[in-house]
Amino acid sequence: MINFLTYFCLISGLIFWLWGTPVLFQKRSILYKLHSLSVADTLGSILIVVGLSLKIPSELPLLILAIISLTIWNTMLGYVLAYSANNQEEKSDG
Amino acid sequence: MILTLLIPIYQTWHEDNVWQKMVAVSSISSKVSIITLVISVLRDDWMMGVVGVIIITVGNAGLMLLAHLLKKIGENDSTQLIINN
């Protein structure tokens, strides 16, 4: 059962990666790309790390630290990039 | 995983707009850190695991500072053309 859950989390995380990353190829706005990347990178990565922690419970503290820092830092970086990039585009359009 | 890592690397090389490049580079940083964590679990080598977690934190923090720098630089009209070309 644990093995099934582990591989289910790893594969669904990888599916999120594969779903969100090809958006980079499209000629879309930065906010659109940031949204799909934050879903892919943050959510997909957290699923992968949850799968890893199910695989080796002995290193749970380190992997929980990875999940917490992923959640905080990826979200903040997405916000800062959106804020900075959006400011620039308004200025260059204006 | 390596395949999904190649997409933002190609995009970073191919894209001209600095903000699109920044979005791709931030995607590279979080993917590399997760791949490091996966390899450390497979090898059961926890020094690599710590390095993976440090990459998550410091990589994103560094990119945040760089974004602020680019924003400040972009606010000067003289450098505006450089940023947007």
Backbone of each chain as nested JSON, in Angstrom:
{
  "chains": [
    {"id": "A", "residues": [
      {"number": 1, "name": "MET", "atoms": {"N": [0.838, -1.195, 0.0], "CA": [0.0, 0.0, 0.0], "C": [0.884, 1.261, 0.0]}},
      {"number": 2, "name": "ILE", "atoms": {"N": [1.909, 1.228, 0.891], "CA": [2.816, 2.389, 0.956], "C": [3.502, 2.564, -0.379]}},
      {"number": 3, "name": "ASN", "atoms": {"N": [3.943, 1.448, -0.963], "CA": [4.621, 1.536, -2.265], "C": [3.72, 2.141, -3.314]}},
      {"number": 4, "name": "PHE", "atoms": {"N": [2.435, 1.708, -3.29], "CA": [1.49, 2.247, -4.273], "C": [1.339, 3.751, -4.081]}},
      {"number": 5, "name": "LEU", "atoms": {"N": [1.18, 4.176, -2.805], "CA": [1.018, 5.611, -2.528], "C": [2.251, 6.39, -2.956]}},
      {"number": 6, "name": "THR", "atoms": {"N": [3.451, 5.792, -2.676], "CA": [4.689, 6.479, -3.045], "C": [4.729, 6.747, -4.529]}},
      {"number": 7, "name": "TYR", "atoms": {"N": [4.506, 5.695, -5.309], "CA": [4.626, 5.871, -6.768], "C": [3.481, 6.701, -7.321]}},
      {"number": 8, "name": "PHE", "atoms": {"N": [2.297, 6.638, -6.645], "CA": [1.182, 7.483, -7.086], "C": [1.561, 8.95, -6.916]}},
      {"number": 9, "name": "CYS", "atoms": {"N": [2.158, 9.31, -5.752], "CA": [2.542, 10.721, -5.527], "C": [3.648, 11.136, -6.488]}},
      {"number": 10, "name": "LEU", "atoms": {"N": [4.651, 10.253, -6.681], "CA": [5.759, 10.622, -7.57], "C": [5.258, 10.844, -8.99]}},
      {"number": 11, "name": "ILE", "atoms": {"N": [4.4, 9.949, -9.475], "CA": [3.949, 10.045, -10.87], "C": [3.012, 11.234, -11.046]}},
      {"number": 12, "name": "SER", "atoms": {"N": [2.128, 11.473, -10.036], "CA": [1.226, 12.626, -10.218], "C": [2.01, 13.926, -10.148]}},
      {"number": 13, "name": "GLY", "atoms": {"N": [3.085, 13.967, -9.301], "CA": [3.929, 15.165, -9.297], "C": [4.586, 15.385, -10.639]}},
      {"number": 14, "name": "LEU", "atoms": {"N": [5.06, 14.28, -11.23], "CA": [5.711, 14.381, -12.538], "C": [4.705, 14.824, -13.598]}},
      {"number": 15, "name": "ILE", "atoms": {"N": [3.455, 14.366, -13.484], "CA": [2.425, 14.771, -14.455], "C": [2.184, 16.27, -14.349]}},
      {"number": 16, "name": "PHE", "atoms": {"N": [2.168, 16.778, -13.106], "CA": [2.001, 18.234, -12.938], "C": [3.164, 18.958, -13.609]}},
      {"number": 17, "name": "TRP", "atoms": {"N": [4.396, 18.458, -13.428], "CA": [5.556, 19.075, -14.087], "C": [5.36, 19.102, -15.584]}},
      {"number": 18, "name": "LEU", "atoms": {"N": [4.973, 17.944, -16.133], "CA": [4.847, 17.844, -17.599], "C": [3.684, 18.688, -18.101]}},
      {"number": 19, "name": "TRP", "atoms": {"N": [2.676, 18.899, -17.255], "CA": [1.509, 19.683, -17.694], "C": [1.859, 21.181, -17.713]}},
      {"number": 20, "name": "GLY", "atoms": {"N": [2.615, 21.635, -16.697], "CA": [2.792, 23.087, -16.559], "C": [3.993, 23.648, -17.302]}},
      {"number": 21, "name": "THR", "atoms": {"N": [5.022, 22.825, -17.544], "CA": [6.264, 23.399, -18.084], "C": [6.19, 23.747, -19.566]}},
      {"number": 22, "name": "PRO", "atoms": {"N": [5.548, 22.949, -20.446], "CA": [5.535, 23.317, -21.865], "C": [4.87, 24.653, -22.168]}},
      {"number": 23, "name": "VAL", "atoms": {"N": [4.168, 25.227, -21.187], "CA": [3.55, 26.545, -21.425], "C": [4.634, 27.576, -21.733]}},
      {"number": 24, "name": "LEU", "atoms": {"N": [5.864, 27.296, -21.267], "CA": [6.956, 28.256, -21.527], "C": [7.162, 28.481, -23.017]}},
      {"number": 25, "name": "PHE", "atoms": {"N": [6.852, 27.472, -23.84], "CA": [7.079, 27.597, -25.283], "C": [6.107, 28.585, -25.908]}},
      {"number": 26, "name": "GLN", "atoms": {"N": [4.909, 28.741, -25.293], "CA": [3.876, 29.531, -25.96], "C": [4.185, 31.023, -25.835]}},
      {"number": 27, "name": "LYS", "atoms": {"N": [3.65, 31.801, -26.783], "CA": [3.838, 33.265, -26.747], "C": [2.728, 33.86, -25.868]}},
      {"number": 28, "name": "ARG", "atoms": {"N": [2.876, 33.677, -24.549], "CA": [1.843, 34.145, -23.618], "C": [2.409, 35.222, -22.709]}},
      {"number": 29, "name": "SER", "atoms": {"N": [1.512, 35.846, -21.933], "CA": [1.999, 36.895, -21.019], "C": [2.732, 36.207, -19.87]}},
      {"number": 30, "name": "ILE", "atoms": {"N": [3.519, 37.047, -19.167], "CA": [4.344, 36.511, -18.076], "C": [3.464, 35.98, -16.957]}},
      {"number": 31, "name": "LEU", "atoms": {"N": [2.341, 36.707, -16.698], "CA": [1.478, 36.27, -15.589], "C": [0.883, 34.894, -15.877]}},
      {"number": 32, "name": "TYR", "atoms": {"N": [0.532, 34.667, -17.143], "CA": [-0.047, 33.352, -17.49], "C": [0.981, 32.256, -17.278]}},
      {"number": 33, "name": "LYS", "atoms": {"N": [2.203, 32.532, -17.735], "CA": [3.269, 31.532, -17.578], "C": [3.567, 31.304, -16.115]}},
      {"number": 34, "name": "LEU", "atoms": {"N": [3.596, 32.404, -15.34], "CA": [3.898, 32.276, -13.919], "C": [2.84, 31.43, -13.233]}},
      {"number": 35, "name": "HIS", "atoms": {"N": [1.584, 31.617, -13.62], "CA": [0.524, 30.842, -12.976], "C": [0.712, 29.357, -13.234]}},
      {"number": 36, "name": "SER", "atoms": {"N": [0.896, 28.992, -14.499], "CA": [0.982, 27.547, -14.775], "C": [2.273, 26.971, -14.221]}},
      {"number": 37, "name": "LEU", "atoms": {"N": [3.339, 27.78, -14.213], "CA": [4.594, 27.268, -13.652], "C": [4.492, 27.11, -12.158]}},
      {"number": 38, "name": "SER", "atoms": {"N": [3.788, 28.04, -11.494], "CA": [3.725, 27.909, -10.029], "C": [2.902, 26.679, -9.672]}},
      {"number": 39, "name": "VAL", "atoms": {"N": [1.862, 26.396, -10.483], "CA": [1.103, 25.167, -10.192], "C": [2.008, 23.962, -10.413]}},
      {"number": 40, "name": "ALA", "atoms": {"N": [2.699, 23.97, -11.55], "CA": [3.523, 22.807, -11.897], "C": [4.668, 22.647, -10.913]}},
      {"number": 41, "name": "ASP", "atoms": {"N": [5.431, 23.747, -10.698], "CA": [6.648, 23.615, -9.881], "C": [6.303, 23.425, -8.431]}},
      {"number": 42, "name": "THR", "atoms": {"N": [5.406, 24.255, -7.89], "CA": [5.164, 24.166, -6.449], "C": [4.369, 22.909, -6.111]}},
      {"number": 43, "name": "LEU", "atoms": {"N": [3.215, 22.747, -6.751], "CA": [2.351, 21.619, -6.398], "C": [2.993, 20.3, -6.807]}},
      {"number": 44, "name": "GLY", "atoms": {"N": [3.534, 20.262, -8.02], "CA": [4.151, 19.024, -8.487], "C": [5.323, 18.639, -7.625]}},
      {"number": 45, "name": "SER", "atoms": {"N": [6.158, 19.627, -7.267], "CA": [7.334, 19.331, -6.449], "C": [6.913, 18.853, -5.068]}},
      {"number": 46, "name": "ILE", "atoms": {"N": [5.873, 19.463, -4.491], "CA": [5.44, 19.03, -3.159], "C": [4.933, 17.598, -3.224]}},
      {"number": 47, "name": "LEU", "atoms": {"N": [4.208, 17.252, -4.29], "CA": [3.745, 15.864, -4.417], "C": [4.925, 14.907, -4.508]}},
      {"number": 48, "name": "ILE", "atoms": {"N": [5.956, 15.315, -5.27], "CA": [7.136, 14.455, -5.404], "C": [7.814, 14.285, -4.053]}},
      {"number": 49, "name": "VAL", "atoms": {"N": [7.951, 15.37, -3.292], "CA": [8.629, 15.266, -1.988], "C": [7.782, 14.456, -1.016]}},
      {"number": 50, "name": "VAL", "atoms": {"N": [6.44, 14.552, -1.101], "CA": [5.589, 13.711, -0.244], "C": [5.806, 12.245, -0.605]}},
      {"number": 51, "name": "GLY", "atoms": {"N": [5.915, 11.954, -1.901], "CA": [6.198, 10.576, -2.318], "C": [7.53, 10.098, -1.768]}},
      {"number": 52, "name": "LEU", "atoms": {"N": [8.536, 10.987, -1.794], "CA": [9.85, 10.613, -1.27], "C": [9.771, 10.347, 0.232]}},
      {"number": 53, "name": "SER", "atoms": {"N": [8.986, 11.166, 0.951], "CA": [8.947, 10.973, 2.409], "C": [8.201, 9.69, 2.754]}},
      {"number": 54, "name": "LEU", "atoms": {"N": [7.266, 9.276, 1.882], "CA": [6.606, 7.981, 2.145], "C": [7.597, 6.843, 1.91]}},
      {"number": 55, "name": "LYS", "atoms": {"N": [8.522, 7.085, 0.947], "CA": [9.475, 6.018, 0.6], "C": [10.469, 5.815, 1.73]}},
      {"number": 56, "name": "ILE", "atoms": {"N": [11.013, 6.945, 2.295], "CA": [11.98, 6.81, 3.383], "C": [11.509, 7.656, 4.566]}},
      {"number": 57, "name": "PRO", "atoms": {"N": [10.687, 7.07, 5.464], "CA": [10.178, 7.865, 6.584], "C": [11.28, 8.301, 7.561]}},
      {"number": 58, "name": "SER", "atoms": {"N": [12.476, 7.671, 7.498], "CA": [13.5, 8.018, 8.513], "C": [13.968, 9.452, 8.333]}},
      {"number": 59, "name": "GLU", "atoms": {"N": [13.855, 9.99, 7.111], "CA": [14.35, 11.366, 6.888], "C": [13.192, 12.356, 6.794]}},
      {"number": 60, "name": "LEU", "atoms": {"N": [12.138, 12.098, 7.537], "CA": [10.951, 12.958, 7.459], "C": [11.252, 14.417, 7.798]}},
      {"number": 61, "name": "PRO", "atoms": {"N": [12.053, 14.72, 8.86], "CA": [12.268, 16.144, 9.172], "C": [12.844, 16.935, 8.002]}},
      {"number": 62, "name": "LEU", "atoms": {"N": [13.83, 16.344, 7.327], "CA": [14.466, 17.08, 6.227], "C": [13.463, 17.299, 5.091]}},
      {"number": 63, "name": "LEU", "atoms": {"N": [12.652, 16.279, 4.809], "CA": [11.724, 16.405, 3.683], "C": [10.571, 17.343, 4.025]}},
      {"number": 64, "name": "ILE", "atoms": {"N": [10.187, 17.387, 5.306], "CA": [9.154, 18.365, 5.701], "C": [9.718, 19.771, 5.561]}},
      {"number": 65, "name": "LEU", "atoms": {"N": [11.016, 19.942, 5.909], "CA": [11.669, 21.253, 5.712], "C": [11.652, 21.61, 4.236]}},
      {"number": 66, "name": "ALA", "atoms": {"N": [11.877, 20.625, 3.372], "CA": [11.868, 20.889, 1.92], "C": [10.474, 21.326, 1.482]}},
      {"number": 67, "name": "ILE", "atoms": {"N": [9.427, 20.666, 2.013], "CA": [8.052, 21.019, 1.624], "C": [7.729, 22.432, 2.073]}},
      {"number": 68, "name": "ILE", "atoms": {"N": [8.093, 22.766, 3.328], "CA": [7.79, 24.105, 3.858], "C": [8.524, 25.166, 3.05]}},
      {"number": 69, "name": "SER", "atoms": {"N": [9.828, 24.935, 2.794], "CA": [10.569, 25.988, 2.072], "C": [10.109, 26.069, 0.63]}},
      {"number": 70, "name": "LEU", "atoms": {"N": [9.701, 24.938, 0.043], "CA": [9.147, 24.992, -1.318], "C": [7.894, 25.865, -1.335]}},
      {"number": 71, "name": "THR", "atoms": {"N": [7.006, 25.597, -0.362], "CA": [5.734, 26.328, -0.348], "C": [5.978, 27.818, -0.205]}},
      {"number": 72, "name": "ILE", "atoms": {"N": [6.823, 28.175, 0.756], "CA": [7.02, 29.598, 1.045], "C": [7.781, 30.272, -0.082]}},
      {"number": 73, "name": "TRP", "atoms": {"N": [8.928, 29.696, -0.434], "CA": [9.807, 30.42, -1.36], "C": [9.264, 30.471, -2.766]}},
      {"number": 74, "name": "ASN", "atoms": {"N": [8.687, 29.361, -3.252], "CA": [8.181, 29.39, -4.625], "C": [7.035, 30.381, -4.763]}},
      {"number": 75, "name": "THR", "atoms": {"N": [6.179, 30.41, -3.73], "CA": [5.041, 31.32, -3.81], "C": [5.517, 32.759, -3.795]}},
      {"number": 76, "name": "MET", "atoms": {"N": [6.492, 33.041, -2.878], "CA": [6.963, 34.442, -2.799], "C": [7.685, 34.846, -4.053]}},
      {"number": 77, "name": "LEU", "atoms": {"N": [8.488, 33.922, -4.618], "CA": [9.21, 34.267, -5.847], "C": [8.226, 34.524, -6.98]}},
      {"number": 78, "name": "GLY", "atoms": {"N": [7.174, 33.73, -7.063], "CA": [6.169, 33.96, -8.102], "C": [5.535, 35.321, -7.947]}},
      {"number": 79, "name": "TYR", "atoms": {"N": [5.253, 35.714, -6.692], "CA": [4.641, 37.028, -6.465], "C": [5.604, 38.146, -6.853]}},
      {"number": 80, "name": "VAL", "atoms": {"N": [6.873, 38.019, -6.434], "CA": [7.833, 39.092, -6.723], "C": [8.043, 39.214, -8.22]}},
      {"number": 81, "name": "LEU", "atoms": {"N": [8.162, 38.085, -8.924], "CA": [8.358, 38.144, -10.378], "C": [7.145, 38.786, -11.042]}},
      {"number": 82, "name": "ALA", "atoms": {"N": [5.93, 38.395, -10.598], "CA": [4.714, 38.956, -11.208], "C": [4.662, 40.449, -10.963]}},
      {"number": 83, "name": "TYR", "atoms": {"N": [4.972, 40.861, -9.736], "CA": [4.912, 42.289, -9.401], "C": [5.943, 43.068, -10.216]}},
      {"number": 84, "name": "SER", "atoms": {"N": [7.169, 42.553, -10.274], "CA": [8.225, 43.295, -10.979], "C": [7.966, 43.311, -12.476]}},
      {"number": 85, "name": "ALA", "atoms": {"N": [7.6, 42.184, -13.036], "CA": [7.424, 42.112, -14.492], "C": [6.205, 42.926, -14.912]}},
      {"number": 86, "name": "ASN", "atoms": {"N": [5.155, 42.89, -14.121], "CA": [3.93, 43.598, -14.472], "C": [4.18, 45.096, -14.468]}},
      {"number": 87, "name": "ASN", "atoms": {"N": [4.971, 45.549, -13.448], "CA": [5.302, 46.965, -13.355], "C": [6.017, 47.419, -14.612]}},
      {"number": 88, "name": "GLN", "atoms": {"N": [6.961, 46.591, -15.064], "CA": [7.77, 46.98, -16.218], "C": [6.905, 47.081, -17.455]}},
      {"number": 89, "name": "GLU", "atoms": {"N": [6.002, 46.076, -17.663], "CA": [5.218, 46.069, -18.907], "C": [4.285, 47.262, -18.934]}},
      {"number": 90, "name": "GLU", "atoms": {"N": [3.7, 47.648, -17.781], "CA": [2.81, 48.819, -17.774], "C": [3.615, 50.049, -18.156]}},
      {"number": 91, "name": "LYS", "atoms": {"N": [4.872, 50.133, -17.605], "CA": [5.683, 51.328, -17.86], "C": [6.054, 51.361, -19.337]}},
      {"number": 92, "name": "SER", "atoms": {"N": [6.429, 50.215, -19.916], "CA": [6.874, 50.276, -21.311], "C": [5.678, 50.494, -22.227]}},
      {"number": 93, "name": "ASP", "atoms": {"N": [4.47, 50.049, -21.852], "CA": [3.284, 50.31, -22.685], "C": [2.893, 51.775, -22.553]}},
      {"number": 94, "name": "GLY", "atoms": {"N": [2.988, 52.329, -21.376], "CA": [2.456, 53.67, -21.057], "C": [3.18, 54.779, -21.803]}}
    ]},
    {"id": "B", "residues": [
      {"number": 1, "name": "MET", "atoms": {"N": [12.111, 13.493, -15.567], "CA": [12.415, 14.729, -14.832], "C": [13.431, 15.563, -15.608]}},
      {"number": 2, "name": "ILE", "atoms": {"N": [14.472, 14.876, -16.121], "CA": [15.492, 15.594, -16.885], "C": [14.847, 16.252, -18.107]}},
      {"number": 3, "name": "LEU", "atoms": {"N": [13.878, 15.552, -18.712], "CA": [13.229, 16.111, -19.906], "C": [12.506, 17.405, -19.558]}},
      {"number": 4, "name": "THR", "atoms": {"N": [11.755, 17.4, -18.438], "CA": [11.051, 18.631, -18.078], "C": [12.028, 19.713, -17.668]}},
      {"number": 5, "name": "LEU", "atoms": {"N": [13.222, 19.314, -17.228], "CA": [14.233, 20.33, -16.894], "C": [14.795, 20.976, -18.158]}},
      {"number": 6, "name": "LEU", "atoms": {"N": [14.852, 20.212, -19.252], "CA": [15.428, 20.756, -20.492], "C": [14.551, 21.863, -21.084]}},
      {"number": 7, "name": "ILE", "atoms": {"N": [13.218, 21.805, -20.828], "CA": [12.325, 22.794, -21.446], "C": [12.679, 24.209, -20.992]}},
      {"number": 8, "name": "PRO", "atoms": {"N": [12.736, 24.481, -19.655], "CA": [13.102, 25.856, -19.28], "C": [14.524, 26.23, -19.64]}},
      {"number": 9, "name": "ILE", "atoms": {"N": [15.434, 25.222, -19.698], "CA": [16.815, 25.547, -20.094], "C": [16.806, 26.043, -21.54]}},
      {"number": 10, "name": "TYR", "atoms": {"N": [16.052, 25.338, -22.418], "CA": [15.966, 25.775, -23.827], "C": [15.325, 27.156, -23.903]}},
      {"number": 11, "name": "GLN", "atoms": {"N": [14.282, 27.36, -23.094], "CA": [13.567, 28.635, -23.126], "C": [14.477, 29.764, -22.662]}},
      {"number": 12, "name": "THR", "atoms": {"N": [15.301, 29.516, -21.673], "CA": [16.231, 30.553, -21.192], "C": [17.196, 30.945, -22.298]}},
      {"number": 13, "name": "TRP", "atoms": {"N": [17.64, 29.954, -23.063], "CA": [18.6, 30.243, -24.135], "C": [17.912, 30.954, -25.291]}},
      {"number": 14, "name": "HIS", "atoms": {"N": [16.616, 30.613, -25.501], "CA": [15.955, 31.056, -26.725], "C": [15.279, 32.407, -26.535]}},
      {"number": 15, "name": "GLU", "atoms": {"N": [14.882, 32.729, -25.289], "CA": [14.014, 33.909, -25.043], "C": [14.863, 35.177, -24.985]}},
      {"number": 16, "name": "ASP", "atoms": {"N": [14.289, 36.301, -25.453], "CA": [15.026, 37.568, -25.4], "C": [14.576, 38.421, -24.223]}},
      {"number": 17, "name": "ASN", "atoms": {"N": [13.24, 38.458, -23.966], "CA": [12.725, 39.321, -22.909], "C": [13.281, 38.861, -21.563]}},
      {"number": 18, "name": "VAL", "atoms": {"N": [13.788, 39.834, -20.785], "CA": [14.495, 39.444, -19.551], "C": [13.518, 38.815, -18.557]}},
      {"number": 19, "name": "TRP", "atoms": {"N": [12.264, 39.274, -18.528], "CA": [11.33, 38.717, -17.544], "C": [10.907, 37.308, -17.908]}},
      {"number": 20, "name": "GLN", "atoms": {"N": [10.781, 37.031, -19.188], "CA": [10.463, 35.654, -19.592], "C": [11.638, 34.75, -19.231]}},
      {"number": 21, "name": "LYS", "atoms": {"N": [12.841, 35.294, -19.37], "CA": [14.057, 34.517, -18.995], "C": [14.025, 34.236, -17.499]}},
      {"number": 22, "name": "MET", "atoms": {"N": [13.633, 35.248, -16.701], "CA": [13.605, 35.085, -15.236], "C": [12.599, 34.013, -14.843]}},
      {"number": 23, "name": "VAL", "atoms": {"N": [11.45, 33.977, -15.511], "CA": [10.437, 32.959, -15.193], "C": [11.003, 31.583, -15.482]}},
      {"number": 24, "name": "ALA", "atoms": {"N": [11.705, 31.447, -16.619], "CA": [12.267, 30.136, -16.969], "C": [13.363, 29.748, -15.979]}},
      {"number": 25, "name": "VAL", "atoms": {"N": [14.185, 30.713, -15.577], "CA": [15.28, 30.382, -14.657], "C": [14.721, 29.993, -13.293]}},
      {"number": 26, "name": "SER", "atoms": {"N": [13.635, 30.627, -12.865], "CA": [13.068, 30.234, -11.556], "C": [12.51, 28.818, -11.625]}},
      {"number": 27, "name": "SER", "atoms": {"N": [12.017, 28.446, -12.808], "CA": [11.535, 27.072, -12.955], "C": [12.696, 26.085, -12.912]}},
      {"number": 28, "name": "ILE", "atoms": {"N": [13.831, 26.48, -13.521], "CA": [15.013, 25.611, -13.481], "C": [15.45, 25.387, -12.043]}},
      {"number": 29, "name": "SER", "atoms": {"N": [15.46, 26.469, -11.241], "CA": [16.014, 26.343, -9.885], "C": [15.184, 25.391, -9.047]}},
      {"number": 30, "name": "SER", "atoms": {"N": [13.839, 25.485, -9.154], "CA": [13.068, 24.569, -8.294], "C": [13.125, 23.146, -8.831]}},
      {"number": 31, "name": "LYS", "atoms": {"N": [13.23, 22.985, -10.142], "CA": [13.316, 21.612, -10.662], "C": [14.634, 20.963, -10.295]}},
      {"number": 32, "name": "VAL", "atoms": {"N": [15.717, 21.725, -10.372], "CA": [17.024, 21.153, -10.033], "C": [17.049, 20.729, -8.574]}},
      {"number": 33, "name": "SER", "atoms": {"N": [16.437, 21.543, -7.712], "CA": [16.48, 21.176, -6.288], "C": [15.669, 19.912, -6.035]}},
      {"number": 34, "name": "ILE", "atoms": {"N": [14.55, 19.744, -6.749], "CA": [13.759, 18.526, -6.522], "C": [14.486, 17.308, -7.066]}},
      {"number": 35, "name": "ILE", "atoms": {"N": [15.161, 17.464, -8.205], "CA": [15.912, 16.325, -8.762], "C": [17.035, 15.946, -7.794]}},
      {"number": 36, "name": "THR", "atoms": {"N": [17.67, 16.96, -7.16], "CA": [18.718, 16.671, -6.17], "C": [18.137, 15.875, -5.01]}},
      {"number": 37, "name": "LEU", "atoms": {"N": [16.936, 16.273, -4.565], "CA": [16.304, 15.548, -3.441], "C": [15.993, 14.111, -3.844]}},
      {"number": 38, "name": "VAL", "atoms": {"N": [15.495, 13.903, -5.075], "CA": [15.147, 12.539, -5.504], "C": [16.398, 11.672, -5.553]}},
      {"number": 39, "name": "ILE", "atoms": {"N": [17.493, 12.215, -6.095], "CA": [18.739, 11.447, -6.176], "C": [19.258, 11.146, -4.779]}},
      {"number": 40, "name": "SER", "atoms": {"N": [19.108, 12.103, -3.852], "CA": [19.619, 11.849, -2.488], "C": [18.799, 10.758, -1.811]}},
      {"number": 41, "name": "VAL", "atoms": {"N": [17.51, 10.658, -2.137], "CA": [16.704, 9.577, -1.538], "C": [17.117, 8.239, -2.142]}},
      {"number": 42, "name": "LEU", "atoms": {"N": [17.322, 8.234, -3.464], "CA": [17.686, 6.971, -4.117], "C": [19.05, 6.486, -3.634]}},
      {"number": 43, "name": "ARG", "atoms": {"N": [19.997, 7.418, -3.406], "CA": [21.337, 7.016, -2.97], "C": [21.418, 6.92, -1.449]}},
      {"number": 44, "name": "ASP", "atoms": {"N": [20.353, 7.383, -0.768], "CA": [20.343, 7.392, 0.696], "C": [21.54, 8.187, 1.242]}},
      {"number": 45, "name": "ASP", "atoms": {"N": [21.819, 9.314, 0.553], "CA": [22.955, 10.156, 0.962], "C": [22.377, 11.5, 1.388]}},
      {"number": 46, "name": "TRP", "atoms": {"N": [22.393, 11.755, 2.693], "CA": [21.6, 12.882, 3.179], "C": [22.302, 14.221, 3.139]}},
      {"number": 47, "name": "MET", "atoms": {"N": [23.626, 14.181, 2.83], "CA": [24.276, 15.473, 2.601], "C": [23.703, 16.095, 1.333]}},
      {"number": 48, "name": "MET", "atoms": {"N": [23.463, 15.262, 0.325], "CA": [22.854, 15.785, -0.907], "C": [21.447, 16.292, -0.641]}},
      {"number": 49, "name": "GLY", "atoms": {"N": [20.732, 15.621, 0.264], "CA": [19.378, 16.074, 0.592], "C": [19.391, 17.47, 1.175]}},
      {"number": 50, "name": "VAL", "atoms": {"N": [20.38, 17.7, 2.062], "CA": [20.48, 19.044, 2.657], "C": [20.824, 20.061, 1.572]}},
      {"number": 51, "name": "VAL", "atoms": {"N": [21.713, 19.674, 0.653], "CA": [22.06, 20.592, -0.438], "C": [20.82, 20.914, -1.269]}},
      {"number": 52, "name": "GLY", "atoms": {"N": [19.972, 19.914, -1.508], "CA": [18.753, 20.158, -2.28], "C": [17.844, 21.171, -1.61]}},
      {"number": 53, "name": "VAL", "atoms": {"N": [17.714, 21.05, -0.283], "CA": [16.838, 21.992, 0.446], "C": [17.448, 23.388, 0.429]}},
      {"number": 54, "name": "ILE", "atoms": {"N": [18.787, 23.445, 0.559], "CA": [19.446, 24.76, 0.536], "C": [19.265, 25.415, -0.833]}},
      {"number": 55, "name": "ILE", "atoms": {"N": [19.325, 24.602, -1.912], "CA": [19.138, 25.16, -3.259], "C": [17.741, 25.776, -3.387]}},
      {"number": 56, "name": "ILE", "atoms": {"N": [16.735, 25.085, -2.794], "CA": [15.373, 25.638, -2.872], "C": [15.349, 27.034, -2.279]}},
      {"number": 57, "name": "THR", "atoms": {"N": [15.925, 27.143, -1.078], "CA": [15.816, 28.421, -0.358], "C": [16.68, 29.491, -1.002]}},
      {"number": 58, "name": "VAL", "atoms": {"N": [17.972, 29.196, -1.154], "CA": [18.905, 30.238, -1.614], "C": [18.663, 30.555, -3.086]}},
      {"number": 59, "name": "GLY", "atoms": {"N": [18.308, 29.545, -3.863], "CA": [18.064, 29.803, -5.286], "C": [16.924, 30.769, -5.492]}},
      {"number": 60, "name": "ASN", "atoms": {"N": [15.823, 30.528, -4.791], "CA": [14.673, 31.418, -4.96], "C": [14.943, 32.792, -4.367]}},
      {"number": 61, "name": "ALA", "atoms": {"N": [15.659, 32.817, -3.234], "CA": [15.962, 34.121, -2.626], "C": [16.843, 34.946, -3.557]}},
      {"number": 62, "name": "GLY", "atoms": {"N": [17.833, 34.301, -4.163], "CA": [18.712, 35.029, -5.084], "C": [17.947, 35.576, -6.265]}},
      {"number": 63, "name": "LEU", "atoms": {"N": [17.016, 34.782, -6.786], "CA": [16.229, 35.252, -7.933], "C": [15.329, 36.415, -7.546]}},
      {"number": 64, "name": "MET", "atoms": {"N": [14.846, 36.382, -6.292], "CA": [14.004, 37.487, -5.836], "C": [14.793, 38.783, -5.821]}},
      {"number": 65, "name": "LEU", "atoms": {"N": [16.028, 38.714, -5.298], "CA": [16.872, 39.922, -5.268], "C": [17.145, 40.402, -6.679]}},
      {"number": 66, "name": "LEU", "atoms": {"N": [17.421, 39.454, -7.568], "CA": [17.715, 39.819, -8.962], "C": [16.503, 40.493, -9.594]}},
      {"number": 67, "name": "ALA", "atoms": {"N": [15.304, 40.015, -9.279], "CA": [14.087, 40.622, -9.844], "C": [13.948, 42.049, -9.359]}},
      {"number": 68, "name": "HIS", "atoms": {"N": [14.242, 42.255, -8.067], "CA": [14.148, 43.637, -7.553], "C": [15.179, 44.527, -8.224]}},
      {"number": 69, "name": "LEU", "atoms": {"N": [16.388, 43.968, -8.411], "CA": [17.447, 44.751, -9.074], "C": [17.004, 45.152, -10.471]}},
      {"number": 70, "name": "LEU", "atoms": {"N": [16.476, 44.185, -11.213], "CA": [16.059, 44.462, -12.595], "C": [14.948, 45.499, -12.604]}},
      {"number": 71, "name": "LYS", "atoms": {"N": [14.074, 45.43, -11.603], "CA": [12.983, 46.405, -11.557], "C": [13.546, 47.8, -11.34]}},
      {"number": 72, "name": "LYS", "atoms": {"N": [14.497, 47.905, -10.374], "CA": [15.084, 49.233, -10.109], "C": [15.825, 49.739, -11.341]}},
      {"number": 73, "name": "ILE", "atoms": {"N": [16.587, 48.845, -11.983], "CA": [17.325, 49.277, -13.18], "C": [16.336, 49.721, -14.246]}},
      {"number": 74, "name": "GLY", "atoms": {"N": [15.255, 48.945, -14.382], "CA": [14.289, 49.24, -15.442], "C": [13.6, 50.571, -15.224]}},
      {"number": 75, "name": "GLU", "atoms": {"N": [13.593, 51.055, -13.98], "CA": [12.877, 52.317, -13.717], "C": [13.638, 53.505, -14.29]}},
      {"number": 76, "name": "ASN", "atoms": {"N": [14.991, 53.333, -14.513], "CA": [15.721, 54.455, -15.143], "C": [15.434, 54.393, -16.63]}},
      {"number": 77, "name": "ASP", "atoms": {"N": [14.938, 55.499, -17.242], "CA": [14.567, 55.471, -18.671], "C": [15.743, 55.118, -19.536]}},
      {"number": 78, "name": "SER", "atoms": {"N": [16.953, 55.49, -19.13], "CA": [18.107, 55.258, -20.03], "C": [18.294, 53.772, -20.233]}},
      {"number": 79, "name": "THR", "atoms": {"N": [18.016, 52.972, -19.18], "CA": [18.275, 51.524, -19.343], "C": [17.01, 50.794, -19.793]}},
      {"number": 80, "name": "GLN", "atoms": {"N": [15.929, 51.539, -19.94], "CA": [14.639, 50.884, -20.282], "C": [14.783, 50.116, -21.594]}},
      {"number": 81, "name": "LEU", "atoms": {"N": [15.479, 50.714, -22.572], "CA": [15.59, 50.04, -23.881], "C": [16.346, 48.733, -23.738]}},
      {"number": 82, "name": "ILE", "atoms": {"N": [17.389, 48.75, -22.886], "CA": [18.215, 47.532, -22.748], "C": [17.366, 46.399, -22.207]}},
      {"number": 83, "name": "ILE", "atoms": {"N": [16.534, 46.723, -21.196], "CA": [15.739, 45.673, -20.54], "C": [14.745, 45.101, -21.524]}},
      {"number": 84, "name": "ASN", "atoms": {"N": [14.129, 45.992, -22.336], "CA": [13.033, 45.481, -23.17], "C": [13.504, 44.937, -24.495]}},
      {"number": 85, "name": "ASN", "atoms": {"N": [14.78, 45.083, -24.847], "CA": [15.205, 44.478, -26.159], "C": [15.611, 43.037, -25.979]}}
    ]}
  ]
}
